[in-house]
Amino acid sequence: MRSSIPVLIVAVLAACGPKRETTKPIMGPITEAVYASGIIKARDQYQAFAAVSGIVAEVHVHAGDSVGKGDALFTIDDRTTDLGAQRAELALELLRQNAGRGSPVLEQLHLAVEQARTKLANDSLQHARQKALWDKQIGSRAEMDARELALTSSRNALLTAQKALAETRSRLTNELRMAENELALRRAAQGDHTVRSQIDGRVYDVLIERGELANPQRALATLGRADAFIIELQVDEYDIVRVKPGQEVIITMDSYKGELLEGTVSRVDPLMNERTRTFTVEAVFTQAPPVLYPNLTAEANIILARKERAFTIPSAYLVDERYVLVGKDEKREVKVGLRDLQRVEVLSGIDSSTVIMHP
């Protein structure tokens, strides 16, 4: 009698244990999408930089101003550029004197060539006379060798002088061309004192004030189109292979709570950001909301596929991505299709009458 009491208690506890949840597949719509987050940017948005370093002498615009392509944004006071142009002009003038006709440098080398040529002519004549005597067995071998050595030395001296003249003329010509290019660059840089707008658009931010130091590495202002915007989204590397231009995008924004905005993927950046492990995807609004500003935050679902009628089960009932429980310890393999955050499509393996259990 004592031994049956524990068995009875176990049976009662088992009968009172929690009942596992069950469900059946249902027919309904399902949409598979990739989540992305990002910001709004003005089309053709860019940051303006100065081409030279210097003090900001004038700020011609304010945030919110409309500008046309070529309009002045900032004037930079860069006196070093003017001084550099003056130095380049002086250097060019000196090289023109040295490389042109009447150049004192080239005249000296021309004189050295003529002197070497005269000496060669004289040594050639002396050598010929000595050889004529030698042929008549007049004179010594030492005198003949001395004349031959002098002739050879004169020939080498002429070649050396001619080579020095040619190399100097070539060097001066190259230096002259370089000086002309340097002066052209300096004069072009003098025109870079004014930073101008590259587009017809709007000034969204001015990042420097009059009297501050500008340089080519410091952004001066942010500009962009005033009538066109894009959505710049970040997509995880796990999902990027399924994202393509032309796909539908559903966008939500904190600035337009409760509204679902529509768009289309316009571009997929092929280079991954190694720090965030994400790819940049651009989308455009099908119909943009009435007021937009750069850097407004946005969240989006990029639609990969959708079905209006599909057998679906809750995602939580799927085991190891390919099985469902049809009994306490009985698994059945199923083939799945589309999925969203809550449900997954079942293509085969079960039907609408199959009862499945929560794992």
LORO-307505 format. One record per residue: residue in one letter; x, z, y of N, C-alpha, C, CB in turn. Coordinates in steps of 0.05 Angstrom, whole numbers, padded with zeros to 5 digits, always signed. Each point is the difference from the previous one (the first is absolute). Glycine has a CB too. Layout:
REM LORO-307505
aXZYXZYXZYXZY ...
This chain:
REM LORO-307505
m+00017+00000-00024-00017+00000+00024+00017+00000+00025-00036+00024-00025 r+00059-00008+00025+00017+00001+00023+00014-00027+00005+00007+00049-00010 s+00000-00063-00012+00015-00025+00004-00017-00022+00012+00027+00013-00039 s-00053-00012+00039-00017-00021+00011-00004+00003+00030-00023-00004-00043 i+00029+00027+00055-00005+00005+00029+00017-00018+00017-00012+00047-00010 p+00039-00050+00006+00016-00017+00016-00009-00029-00002+00038+00031-00006 v-00046-00041-00017-00009-00027-00003-00025-00005+00017+00019-00002-00046 l-00037+00021+00047-00024-00003+00016+00006-00001+00029-00025+00024-00035 i+00044-00007+00044+00008+00000+00028+00012-00026+00009+00008+00049-00003 v+00009-00061-00015+00013-00026+00007-00022-00021+00002+00042+00014-00024 a-00061-00014+00006-00021-00020+00001-00016+00002+00026-00003+00000-00050 v-00003+00024+00058-00016+00004+00025+00016-00009+00024-00023+00039-00021 l+00049-00033+00021+00017-00008+00023+00002-00030+00001+00026+00043-00003 a-00023-00056-00020+00001-00029+00000-00025-00013+00010+00031+00003-00038 a-00054+00009+00031-00025-00011+00008-00004+00003+00030-00019+00011-00044 c+00031+00010+00056-00003+00006+00028+00022-00013+00017-00021+00043-00012 g+00040-00058-00001+00022-00013+00015-00010-00021+00019+00030+00009-00038 p-00013-00017+00058-00009-00020+00021-00005-00027-00013+00027+00025+00034 k-00048-00037-00025-00008-00026-00010+00015-00022+00015-00046+00018-00013 r+00058-00037-00001+00015-00021+00013-00018-00021+00014+00036+00007-00034 e-00028-00016+00057-00016-00020+00015+00001-00027-00014+00010+00025+00043 t-00032-00039-00041-00002-00027-00012-00012-00019+00020-00004+00020-00046 t+00007-00045+00041-00012-00021+00018-00003-00026-00016+00020+00022+00042 k-00033-00041-00030-00002-00027-00011+00008-00021+00021-00037+00016-00031 p+00046-00039+00022+00007-00021+00019-00025-00008+00015+00037-00016-00029 i-00033+00009+00054-00023-00009+00017+00007-00027+00012-00014+00047+00010 m-00006-00063-00004+00004-00026+00013-00002+00004+00030-00019-00025-00041 g+00039+00013+00055-00001+00002+00029+00024-00014+00013-00024+00043-00005 p+00025-00043+00031+00022-00014+00014+00026+00016-00002-00033-00022+00031 i+00056+00008-00030+00026+00013+00002+00019-00017+00016-00008+00023-00045 t+00024-00010+00061+00019-00015+00016+00028+00012-00004-00036-00011+00034 e+00055-00005-00040+00028+00009-00003+00015-00006+00026-00001-00008-00051 a+00015+00028+00061+00013-00003+00026+00027+00015+00000-00045-00006+00023 v+00062-00001-00005+00025+00014+00005-00002+00014+00027+00026-00035-00026 y-00019+00061+00025-00002+00016+00025+00026-00005+00016-00029+00035-00023 a+00025-00035+00050+00023-00003+00018-00007+00014+00026+00014-00044-00021 s+00007+00054+00035-00004+00012+00026+00019-00014+00020-00013+00045-00021 g+00007-00043+00046+00017-00013+00020-00009+00004+00028+00011-00033-00034 i-00003+00015+00051-00007+00002+00029-00009-00027+00010+00034+00038+00006 i-00046-00037+00018-00008-00024+00014+00023-00009+00018-00049+00013-00001 k+00055-00039+00001+00021-00010+00018-00011-00024+00015+00036+00016-00031 a-00028-00019+00056-00007-00024+00015+00015-00024-00012-00008+00027+00042 r-00006-00050-00043+00014-00024-00010+00023-00007+00019-00043-00017-00022 d+00065+00008+00010+00024-00006+00015+00012+00024+00014-00017-00046+00007 q+00011+00070-00017+00011+00024+00012+00030+00002-00003-00043+00024-00010 y+00057-00017+00032+00029+00002-00001+00009+00020+00021+00004-00048-00017 q+00021+00056+00015+00013+00017+00020+00019-00016+00017-00005+00040-00030 a+00004-00036+00056+00018-00015+00018+00026+00016+00004-00040-00021+00024 f+00062+00006-00025+00027+00012+00004+00014-00015+00023+00002+00014-00049 a+00017+00000+00061+00017-00013+00020+00023-00014-00014-00012+00035+00035 a+00021-00058-00024+00022-00014-00012+00027+00011+00009-00029-00041-00001 v+00029+00057+00023+00024+00012+00011-00004+00029+00005+00013-00043+00021 s+00009+00058-00018-00002+00028+00007+00000+00003+00030+00023+00013-00043 g-00037+00007+00053-00001+00005+00028-00022+00019+00008+00019-00045+00007 i-00021+00050+00019-00021+00018+00010-00026-00016+00005+00035+00030+00022 v-00057-00018-00029-00026-00013+00005-00006+00001+00030-00017+00012-00046 a+00019-00035+00059-00004-00001+00029-00029-00002+00008+00044-00022+00004 e-00060+00008-00021-00029-00003+00006-00015-00001-00026+00010-00025+00042 v-00033+00039-00042-00019-00002-00022-00025-00014+00011+00017+00043-00023 h-00022-00067+00013-00021-00017+00012-00027+00003-00013+00036-00032+00011 v-00038+00048-00033-00026+00002-00014-00006+00029-00007+00006-00046-00019 h-00031+00051+00012-00008+00026-00010-00015-00004-00026-00003+00019+00048 a+00000+00002-00063-00015-00001-00025-00029-00008+00005+00029+00036-00020 g-00038-00056+00005-00027-00011+00004-00001-00025+00016-00016+00046-00003 d+00038-00054+00016+00000-00024+00016-00001-00025-00018+00026+00024+00036 s-00039-00044-00026+00000-00026-00013+00023-00016+00012-00050+00000-00008 v+00064-00015-00010+00023-00016+00009-00002-00028-00012+00028+00041+00004 g-00015-00059+00009+00003-00027-00010+00028-00005-00010-00035-00016+00031 k+00038-00004-00048+00026-00007-00010+00019-00007+00023-00020-00016-00043 g+00043+00030+00044+00020-00004+00021-00002+00018+00023+00000-00046-00013 d-00021+00063+00014-00003+00019+00022+00022+00021-00001-00049-00007+00000 a+00059+00016+00023+00021+00020+00002-00011+00027-00008+00022-00026+00036 l-00007+00040-00054-00007+00027-00008+00018+00021+00013-00017-00019-00044 f+00043+00013+00043+00020+00019+00011+00023-00016+00013-00012+00035-00036 t+00024-00023+00056+00025-00012+00011+00022+00020-00004-00026-00025+00035 i+00048+00015-00047+00023+00017-00007+00023-00005+00020-00014-00001-00049 d+00024+00022+00060+00023-00002+00018+00026+00002-00016-00026+00020+00039 d+00038-00044-00045+00024+00000-00017+00023-00013+00016-00029-00004-00042 r+00043+00021+00057+00022-00011+00016+00023-00008-00017-00014+00029+00037 t+00017-00018-00060+00023-00007-00017-00002-00030-00009+00003+00048-00016 t-00027-00058+00013-00003-00028-00007+00010-00018+00022-00039+00012-00028 d+00033-00005+00053+00009-00016+00023+00031+00000+00001-00042+00011+00025 l+00054+00013-00029+00029+00002+00000+00012-00016-00023-00003+00045+00021 g-00010-00044-00044+00010-00016-00023-00001-00029+00006-00016+00036-00030 a-00005-00046+00044-00002-00028+00007+00022-00008+00019-00049+00002-00007 q+00055+00016+00026+00022-00006+00019+00027-00002-00014-00026+00024+00036 r+00031-00005-00055+00025-00001-00015+00002-00026-00017+00000+00051-00001 a-00023-00059-00011+00000-00024-00016+00005-00025+00017-00032+00022-00031 e+00022-00022+00056+00006-00023+00018+00030-00001+00007-00047+00004+00019 l+00059+00019-00013+00028+00000+00006+00017-00009-00024-00008+00037+00033 a+00001-00027-00057+00014-00008-00024-00002-00030-00005-00007+00046-00019 l-00017-00057+00024-00004-00028-00005+00017-00017+00020-00047+00010-00017 e+00047-00002+00042+00016-00014+00020+00029+00000-00007-00033+00012+00035 l+00044+00010-00044+00028+00002-00008+00006-00019-00023+00002+00047+00016 l-00020-00048-00036+00004-00017-00023-00002-00029+00008-00018+00036-00030 r+00000-00043+00048-00001-00028+00010+00026-00008+00013-00050+00005+00006 q+00062+00012+00008+00026-00006+00012+00022-00004-00021-00014+00026+00041 n+00013-00008-00061+00021-00002-00020-00004-00023-00020+00005+00049+00004 a-00030-00058-00007-00005-00021-00020-00003-00027+00013-00023+00033-00028 g+00021-00035+00055-00004-00025+00013+00025-00014+00008-00042+00018+00016 r+00039-00040-00002+00024-00015+00009+00014+00017+00021-00022-00044-00009 g+00048+00043+00009+00016+00016+00018+00003+00028-00008-00015-00030+00035 s+00007+00036-00060+00002+00028-00010+00030+00008-00001-00043-00006-00027 p+00050+00029+00040+00028+00009-00001+00009+00006-00029-00005+00019+00046 v-00014-00009-00062+00007+00006-00028+00007-00025-00015-00030+00041+00001 l+00013-00061+00001+00004-00025-00015+00024-00016+00012-00049-00001-00012 e+00053+00002+00039+00022-00014+00013+00026+00010-00011-00028-00006+00041 q+00031+00031-00045+00025+00011-00011+00005-00010-00028-00006+00041+00028 l-00016-00043-00044+00003-00010-00028+00006-00030+00000-00031+00036-00016 h+00018-00051+00035+00007-00028+00002+00029-00004+00008-00048-00010+00014 l+00058+00026+00004+00028-00002+00008+00019+00006-00024-00013+00014+00047 a+00005+00006-00063+00017+00006-00023+00000-00023-00020-00011+00049+00006 v-00011-00063-00009-00001-00023-00018+00018-00022+00011-00047+00011-00014 e+00045-00017+00040+00017-00021+00012+00030+00007-00003-00037-00011+00032 q+00044+00036-00027+00027+00008-00003+00010-00003-00029-00006+00032+00038 a-00011-00025-00057+00007-00004-00028+00003-00029-00007-00023+00043-00011 r+00005-00060+00022+00001-00029-00005+00026-00012+00012-00051-00002-00001 t+00058+00011+00025+00025-00011+00013+00024+00008-00017-00022+00003+00045 k+00023+00022-00053+00023+00010-00016+00001-00015-00027-00004+00045+00022 l-00019-00051-00034+00000-00015-00025+00011-00028+00005-00040+00026-00016 a+00032-00039+00038+00010-00027+00006+00031+00001+00004-00044-00012+00021 n+00054+00032-00007+00028+00002+00004+00015+00005-00026-00009+00017+00046 d-00001+00001-00063+00013+00006-00025-00001-00024-00019-00012+00048+00006 s-00010-00063-00004-00002-00025-00017+00022-00020+00008-00050+00008-00006 l+00053-00011+00032+00021-00018+00010+00028+00008-00009-00030-00011+00039 q+00036+00037-00036+00026+00011-00007+00004-00003-00030-00002+00032+00038 h-00019-00027-00054+00002-00003-00029+00006-00029-00007-00032+00038-00007 a+00019-00057+00020+00004-00028-00006+00029-00009+00006-00049-00009+00009 r+00060+00019+00014+00027-00007+00007+00020+00012-00020-00014-00001+00049 q+00009+00026-00056+00019+00013-00019-00001-00014-00027-00006+00044+00023 k-00018-00053-00031-00003-00013-00026+00015-00027+00000-00045+00023-00008 a+00043-00037+00031+00014-00026+00003+00030+00004-00003-00036-00018+00030 l+00046+00039-00018+00029+00006-00003+00007+00008-00028+00001+00015+00048 w-00019+00001-00060+00004+00009-00028+00001-00023-00019-00022+00043+00011 d+00005-00063-00005-00001-00024-00018+00027-00015+00002-00050-00003+00006 k+00064+00006+00017+00026-00013+00004+00023+00019-00008-00019-00029+00037 q+00010+00052-00049+00019+00020-00009+00016+00012+00024+00004-00024-00044 i-00019+00026+00066+00011+00013+00024-00014+00027+00003+00011-00045+00022 g+00003+00065-00017-00011+00027+00004+00000+00016-00026-00029-00018+00035 s+00022+00044-00032+00001+00018-00023-00028+00004-00012+00040+00023+00019 r-00041-00013-00044-00025+00007-00013-00014+00022+00014+00018-00015-00043 a-00003+00034+00054-00012+00023+00014-00015-00010+00025+00037+00030-00017 e-00026-00050+00031-00014-00010+00024-00026-00014-00008+00044-00006+00023 m-00043-00008-00046-00024-00014-00009-00022+00020-00008+00029-00039-00016 d-00021+00060+00002-00019+00020-00009-00012+00014+00025+00025+00007-00043 a-00009-00002+00063-00010+00013+00024-00021-00017+00014+00044+00023+00005 r-00040-00050-00004-00019-00017+00013-00027-00001-00016+00038-00028+00019 e-00036+00028-00046-00024+00000-00017-00015+00026+00003+00023-00031-00032 l-00009+00053+00034-00013+00026+00004-00014+00002+00027+00034+00021-00030 a-00021-00032+00051-00013+00000+00026-00025-00017+00001+00045+00008+00021 l-00044-00031-00035-00023-00018-00001-00023+00014-00014+00030-00040+00000 t-00025+00052-00023-00021+00014-00015-00012+00023+00017+00023-00012-00043 s-00006+00027+00057-00010+00022+00016-00017-00010+00023+00041+00026-00011 s-00034-00049+00023-00016-00011+00022-00028-00009-00010+00043-00015+00023 r-00043+00002-00047-00025-00008-00011-00019+00024-00005+00023-00040-00021 n-00012+00061+00010-00016+00024-00005-00010+00013+00026+00026+00008-00043 a-00008-00009+00063-00008+00012+00026-00023-00015+00013+00047+00016+00006 l-00046-00043-00009-00022-00016+00011-00026+00005-00014+00033-00035+00013 l-00032+00036-00040-00024+00006-00015-00012+00028+00007+00018-00029-00038 t+00000+00048+00042-00009+00027+00007-00013+00000+00027+00036+00020-00027 a-00025-00034+00046-00011-00001+00027-00027-00014+00001+00046+00000+00018 q-00048-00023-00034-00025-00014-00001-00022+00017-00013+00025-00043-00003 k-00017+00058-00018-00020+00017-00014-00009+00023+00018+00021-00011-00044 a-00003+00022+00060-00008+00022+00018-00019-00011+00021+00044+00023-00007 l-00039-00047+00017-00018-00012+00020-00028-00005-00012+00040-00022+00022 a-00041+00011-00046-00026-00006-00012-00015+00026-00006+00019-00042-00020 e-00006+00062+00009-00013+00025-00006-00010+00014+00025+00028+00005-00041 t-00012-00005+00062-00009+00013+00025-00023-00015+00012+00047+00016+00008 r-00046-00043-00008-00022-00015+00011-00026+00006-00016+00032-00036+00016 s-00030+00037-00043-00024+00006-00016-00010+00028+00005+00017-00032-00035 r+00001+00051+00037-00008+00028+00005-00014+00003+00026+00038+00016-00028 l-00027-00029+00049-00012+00002+00026-00028-00013+00001+00046+00001+00021 t-00048-00024-00036-00026-00014-00001-00021+00018-00013+00024-00044-00002 n-00017+00057-00020-00019+00018-00014-00007+00024+00017+00019-00015-00044 e+00001+00026+00058-00005+00023+00017-00018-00008+00023+00044+00020-00013 l-00040-00044+00023-00017-00010+00022-00029-00002-00009+00039-00025+00019 r-00044+00014-00043-00027-00002-00010-00013+00027-00004+00012-00043-00023 m+00004+00062+00012-00010+00027-00004-00007+00013+00026+00028+00004-00041 a-00011-00008+00061-00006+00011+00027-00025-00012+00012+00049+00008+00006 e-00053-00034-00010-00025-00013+00010-00024+00012-00013+00025-00042+00009 n-00024+00047-00036-00022+00012-00014-00005+00028+00009+00010-00029-00040 e+00012+00044+00044-00003+00028+00009-00013+00001+00027+00040+00013-00026 l-00032-00030+00044-00013-00001+00027-00029-00007-00002+00044-00012+00020 a-00051-00007-00038-00028-00008-00004-00017+00024-00010+00014-00048-00009 l-00002+00063-00010-00014+00023-00010-00003+00022+00021+00018-00010-00046 r+00002+00014+00062-00001+00020+00021-00022-00008+00021+00049+00011-00007 r-00049-00037+00014-00021-00008+00019-00028+00002-00012+00034-00031+00021 a-00036+00025-00047-00026+00003-00013-00009+00029+00000+00009-00040-00028 a+00011+00058+00023-00006+00029+00000-00009+00010+00027+00033+00005-00037 q-00024-00019+00058-00009+00008+00027-00030-00004+00003+00045-00012+00019 g-00056-00008-00034-00028-00004+00002-00016+00019-00018+00009-00047+00010 d+00005+00062-00027-00013+00019-00018-00006+00027+00014+00022-00022-00038 h-00017+00024+00063-00006+00025+00015-00030+00006+00000+00041-00007+00028 t-00057-00014-00031-00029+00003+00000-00010-00002-00028-00004-00018+00047 v-00010+00039-00057-00013-00001-00026-00028-00011+00003+00028+00040-00016 r-00034-00061+00001-00026-00014+00004-00017+00001-00025+00022-00030+00033 s-00048+00027-00030-00018+00001-00022+00003-00026-00017-00032+00029+00026 q+00031-00025-00052+00002-00023-00018-00027-00012-00007+00042+00020-00019 i-00064-00006+00026-00026-00009-00008-00020+00003+00023+00010+00012-00048 d-00033-00024+00044-00024+00007+00017-00014+00023-00014-00006-00048+00017 g+00005+00071-00004-00012+00023-00014-00003+00024+00018+00019-00017-00042 r-00013+00040+00030-00004+00026+00014+00024+00018-00004-00050-00004-00005 v+00057+00020+00025+00020+00020-00002-00013+00025-00011+00028-00019+00038 y-00021+00027-00063-00012+00023-00012+00015+00026+00006-00017-00030-00036 d+00042+00028+00042+00015+00025+00006+00025-00008+00016-00017+00023-00042 v+00024-00007+00062+00025-00002+00014+00018+00023-00007-00023-00025+00039 l+00047+00020-00049+00016+00021-00013+00024+00008+00017-00014-00018-00043 i+00016+00008+00068+00023+00007+00017-00010+00000+00029+00033-00021-00033 e-00019+00037+00049-00007+00002+00029+00022-00011+00017-00028+00041-00010 r+00021-00046+00035+00019-00010+00019+00022+00021+00004-00036-00027+00024 g+00061+00017-00024+00023+00017+00004+00013+00008-00026-00021+00017+00041 e+00008-00021-00064+00011+00006-00026+00019-00022-00009-00041+00028-00012 l+00058-00021-00007+00019-00019-00011-00012-00016-00023+00038+00031+00014 a-00037-00057-00011-00010-00018-00022+00024-00012-00014-00043-00010+00026 n+00039+00004-00052+00020-00014-00015-00013-00016-00022+00034+00037+00009 p-00020-00056-00021-00013-00017-00020-00011+00014-00024+00031-00035+00015 q-00024+00060-00020-00011+00015-00023-00024+00017+00007+00046+00001-00018 r-00053+00002+00043-00023+00017+00008-00024-00017+00007+00032+00034+00017 a-00055-00029-00031-00025-00014+00006-00010+00008+00027-00011-00002-00049 l+00002-00017+00065-00010+00005+00027-00031+00001+00001+00041-00023+00018 a-00054+00007-00035-00029-00001+00001-00011-00012-00026+00000-00004+00050 t-00025+00010-00056-00014-00012-00023-00022-00018+00010+00010+00041-00029 l-00010-00066+00020-00019-00020+00008-00013-00013-00024+00026-00008+00042 g-00049-00004-00037-00014-00014-00022-00024-00015+00012+00015+00034-00034 r-00028-00049+00016-00024-00014+00008-00022+00020+00007+00012-00040-00029 a-00029+00033+00048-00022+00017+00008-00025-00006-00014+00021+00005+00044 d-00023-00029-00056-00025-00010-00012+00001-00003-00030-00008-00023+00043 a+00029+00031-00056+00002-00004-00029+00017+00023-00012-00004-00050+00005 f-00006+00060-00028+00013+00023-00013+00002-00005-00029-00017+00031+00035 i+00036-00018-00048+00004-00001-00029+00000+00028-00011+00026-00044+00003 i-00031+00046-00029+00003+00026-00014+00025-00001-00017-00051+00008+00000 e+00070+00010+00006+00025+00001-00015-00003+00023-00020+00027-00018+00039 l-00028+00011-00065-00005+00019-00021+00025+00004-00018-00048-00014+00000 q+00050+00037-00012+00021+00007-00018-00011+00002-00028+00026+00024+00036 v-00017-00040-00055-00010-00001-00027+00022+00010-00019-00032-00038+00011 d+00025+00055-00029+00020+00011-00019+00010-00022-00019-00023+00045+00002 e+00049-00042-00010+00012-00020-00017-00015-00004-00027+00044+00011+00022 y-00058+00010-00030-00015-00001-00026-00023-00021+00002+00012+00049-00009 d-00022-00053+00034-00024-00017+00003+00006-00027+00012-00026+00041+00005 i+00050-00045+00006+00005-00023+00017-00002-00026-00015+00029+00028+00027 v-00023-00029-00053-00001-00025-00015-00028-00012-00002+00040+00015-00025 r-00060+00002+00030-00028-00010-00002-00011-00008+00028-00006+00030-00040 v+00021-00026+00061-00010-00006+00027+00010-00028+00008+00000+00049+00012 k-00019-00065-00002+00006-00028+00008-00014-00007+00026+00006-00013-00049 p+00005-00006+00064-00014-00009+00025-00027-00011-00007+00044-00010+00021 g-00064+00015-00004-00027-00010-00004-00019+00020-00012+00020-00044-00005 q-00009+00066-00006-00018+00020-00012-00016+00016+00022+00033+00004-00039 e-00056+00004+00031-00018+00015+00019+00011+00028+00003-00040-00028-00014 v+00036+00038+00039+00009+00027+00006-00023+00015+00014+00048-00015+00005 i-00053+00040-00015-00020+00017+00012+00015+00022+00015-00035-00009-00036 i+00031+00011+00062+00016+00018+00018-00018+00022+00012+00031-00039+00010 t-00020+00063-00010-00013+00022+00014+00020+00011+00021-00029+00012-00040 m+00019-00002+00062+00016+00010+00022-00012+00026+00011+00016-00047+00011 d+00001+00066-00005-00010+00024+00013-00014-00005+00026+00037+00025-00022 s-00028-00047+00036-00012-00007+00026-00028-00011-00003+00046-00009+00017 y-00052+00000-00041-00027-00012-00006-00011+00013-00025+00012-00044+00022 k-00016+00070-00021-00010+00015-00023-00027-00011-00009+00025+00041+00016 g-00028-00042-00043-00025-00009-00011-00003-00030-00001-00019+00041+00016 e+00037-00056-00005-00002-00030-00001+00020-00011-00020-00014+00000+00048 l+00005-00020-00063+00017-00015-00018+00007-00027+00012-00020+00024-00040 l+00045-00028+00047+00009-00025+00012+00012-00018-00021+00009+00024+00044 e-00013-00050-00041+00009-00019-00020+00024-00016+00011-00046-00003-00019 g+00064-00004+00000+00023-00016+00008+00010-00016-00024+00012+00034+00034 t+00011-00048-00030+00012-00017-00020+00030+00004+00001-00038-00034+00003 v+00050+00035-00027+00029+00002-00001+00012-00026+00010-00002+00031-00040 s+00020-00030+00060+00012-00024+00012+00029-00004-00008-00031+00005+00038 r+00045+00017-00045+00028-00003-00007+00010+00024-00016+00008-00027+00042 v+00009+00022-00062+00012+00021-00016+00030-00002+00005-00037-00001-00035 d+00049+00022+00046+00028+00001+00005+00015+00003-00027-00007+00021+00046 p+00025-00039-00053+00012+00001-00027+00022+00021-00003-00010-00048-00004 l+00018+00062+00025+00022+00019-00002-00011+00028+00000+00031-00032+00024 m-00023+00048-00044-00009+00028-00003+00016+00018+00018-00015-00009-00047 n+00001+00028+00060+00013+00022+00014+00011+00019-00020-00030-00005+00040 e+00057+00007-00042+00012+00016-00021-00005+00030+00004+00035-00035-00005 r-00039+00043+00030-00005+00029+00005-00027+00009-00008+00031-00003+00038 t-00052-00014-00032-00027+00008-00007-00011-00012-00025-00008+00005+00048 r+00024-00025-00059-00009-00014-00025-00026-00014+00004+00025+00033-00027 t-00029-00044+00051-00025-00015+00006+00006-00027+00011-00024+00043+00009 f+00004-00061-00009+00002-00026+00011-00020-00002+00024+00013-00020-00045 t-00005+00004+00065-00017-00004+00024-00019-00023-00006+00036+00018+00031 v-00062-00014-00027-00020-00020-00004-00015-00003+00026-00004+00009-00050 e+00001-00033+00061-00015-00004+00025-00028-00011-00007+00043-00008+00025 a-00062+00017-00010-00028-00009-00003-00011-00006+00028-00006+00026-00044 v-00014-00043+00045-00013-00007+00025-00030+00007-00003+00034-00036+00011 f-00046+00044+00011-00029+00007+00000-00016-00026-00003+00009+00041+00029 t-00030-00039-00045-00020-00022-00001-00015+00000+00027-00004+00003-00050 q-00004+00021+00058-00011+00003+00027+00010+00027+00011-00042-00028-00012 a+00059+00026+00031+00013+00024+00011-00019+00017+00015+00043-00024+00003 p-00040+00051-00004-00017+00017+00017+00006-00005+00029-00001+00035-00036 p-00017-00026+00054+00002-00007+00029+00025+00010+00014-00049-00001+00000 v+00059+00024-00008+00023+00011+00014+00021+00009-00020-00030+00016+00038 l+00054-00026-00035+00022+00008-00017+00025+00005+00016-00019-00027-00037 y+00037+00044+00027+00025+00006+00012+00022+00001-00021-00023+00026+00037 p+00047-00033-00031+00022+00002-00019+00004+00029-00009+00022-00039+00020 n-00015+00042-00046+00007+00026-00013-00025+00016-00007+00042+00000+00026 l-00066-00010-00023-00023+00014-00012+00003-00001-00030-00030-00013+00039 t+00023+00035-00052+00003+00002-00029-00023-00013-00014+00025+00043+00005 a-00019-00053-00029-00021-00014-00016+00006+00005-00030-00006-00036+00036 e-00016+00036-00051+00002+00001-00030-00015-00024-00010+00004+00051-00001 a+00005-00061-00022-00012-00025-00010+00000-00001-00030+00016-00023+00041 n-00035+00009-00051-00002-00007-00028+00002-00031-00003-00028+00042-00011 i+00049-00051-00002+00004-00028-00004-00014-00008-00026+00045+00000+00025 i-00066-00016-00023-00016-00007-00023+00014-00019-00018-00041+00008+00028 l+00045+00000-00053+00012-00017-00020-00020-00016-00016+00037+00033-00003 a-00059-00020-00004-00022-00013-00015-00025+00017+00001+00034-00022-00031 r-00057+00010+00027-00025+00014+00000-00020-00013-00019+00008+00015+00047 k-00025+00002-00060-00022-00010-00017-00025+00015+00008+00032-00011-00038 e-00054-00004+00039-00026+00013+00006-00012+00012-00025-00007-00033+00037 r+00012+00023-00061-00010+00011-00025+00022+00004-00020-00044-00023+00008 a+00050+00048-00014+00021+00006-00018-00006+00026-00015+00034-00024+00029 f-00027+00026-00055-00002+00025-00014+00023+00018+00009-00023-00022-00041 t+00016+00046+00051+00021+00018+00009-00005+00028-00010+00005-00028+00041 i+00018+00042-00043-00001+00029-00007+00017+00014+00021-00006-00009-00050 p+00003+00036+00053+00017+00015+00018+00029-00002-00009-00038+00031+00011 s+00057-00034+00008+00028-00002-00007+00010+00025-00016+00006-00028+00041 a-00018+00051-00035+00009+00024-00013-00006+00000-00030-00008+00024+00042 y-00009-00042-00052-00007-00001-00029+00020-00017-00015-00048+00008+00011 l+00066-00022+00003+00019-00018-00014+00024+00016-00009-00016-00039+00028 v+00024+00035-00053+00022+00015-00012+00023-00020-00004-00031+00033-00023 d+00054-00026+00034+00024-00016-00003-00004-00029+00008+00014+00030-00037 e-00032-00034+00056-00005-00027+00012-00012-00020-00019+00038+00009+00030 r-00045-00001-00056-00010-00020-00019-00020+00012-00020+00043-00025+00006 y-00049+00050-00005-00018+00012-00020-00022+00016+00014+00038+00003-00033 v-00060+00001+00018-00021+00019+00008-00007+00017-00025-00019-00032+00035 l+00009+00056-00030-00008+00018-00022-00030-00005-00006+00035+00035+00013 v-00041-00043-00038-00027-00004-00008-00009+00022-00019+00005-00049+00005 g+00012+00068-00011-00006+00024-00016+00021+00021+00007-00020-00028-00037 k+00017+00051+00026+00018+00022+00007+00029-00007-00004-00036+00032-00012 d+00043-00046-00009+00027-00007-00006+00003-00030-00006+00008+00046-00017 e-00027-00062+00026+00000-00028-00006+00004-00017+00025-00031+00009-00039 k+00053-00024+00039+00006-00017+00023-00006-00029-00007+00036+00032+00015 r-00045-00047+00005-00006-00028-00004+00014-00016+00021-00045+00010-00021 e+00059-00031+00013+00015-00017+00019-00020-00018+00016+00041+00001-00030 v-00036-00003+00056-00016-00017+00017+00018-00018+00016-00037+00035+00002 k+00026-00057+00007+00014-00018+00018-00011+00004+00028+00010-00034-00037 v+00007+00040+00057-00010+00006+00027+00006-00024+00018+00007+00050-00008 g-00022-00051+00030+00003-00021+00020+00005+00012+00027-00029-00030-00026 l+00011+00025+00045+00003+00011+00027-00002+00030+00001-00018-00043+00018 r+00029+00054+00003-00003+00029+00004+00001+00007+00029+00020+00009-00045 d-00034+00012+00053+00002+00011+00027+00008+00029-00003-00035-00033+00019 l+00031+00048+00002+00009+00028+00000-00016+00017-00019+00015-00005+00047 q-00040-00002-00053-00017+00017-00017-00007-00012-00027-00019+00018+00042 r+00017-00044-00044-00010-00012-00024+00018-00023-00010-00046+00012+00014 v+00043-00019-00039+00016-00021-00012-00018-00018-00017+00041+00030-00001 e-00037-00056+00003-00016-00019-00015+00010-00001-00030-00008-00027+00042 v-00012+00027-00060+00006-00003-00029-00010-00027-00009-00004+00050-00008 l+00023-00066-00002-00006-00027-00008-00009-00002-00030+00033-00016+00034 s-00022+00034-00051-00008-00001-00028+00008+00027-00013+00006-00050-00002 g-00018+00055-00021+00006+00025-00015-00023+00018-00002+00046-00004+00015 i-00063+00005+00006-00025+00016+00000-00022-00016+00013+00027+00043+00001 d-00052-00033-00004-00022-00013+00014-00016+00021+00015-00002-00035-00036 s-00021+00027+00047-00015+00017+00018-00012+00024-00015-00010-00040+00028 s+00008+00039-00055-00011+00022-00014+00021+00020-00010-00037-00030-00014 t+00062+00024+00018+00021+00018-00011+00003+00025+00018+00025-00040-00019 v-00026+00063+00006+00003+00025+00013+00030+00007-00001-00048+00016-00011 i+00061-00012+00034+00028+00008+00000+00003+00028+00011+00014-00048+00005 m+00008+00061-00014+00004+00028+00008+00023+00002+00019-00018+00016-00044 h+00016+00004+00062+00021+00006+00019+00024+00011-00015-00033+00008+00037 p+00057-00018-00033+00024+00009-00014+00004+00031+00005+00020-00047+00004 
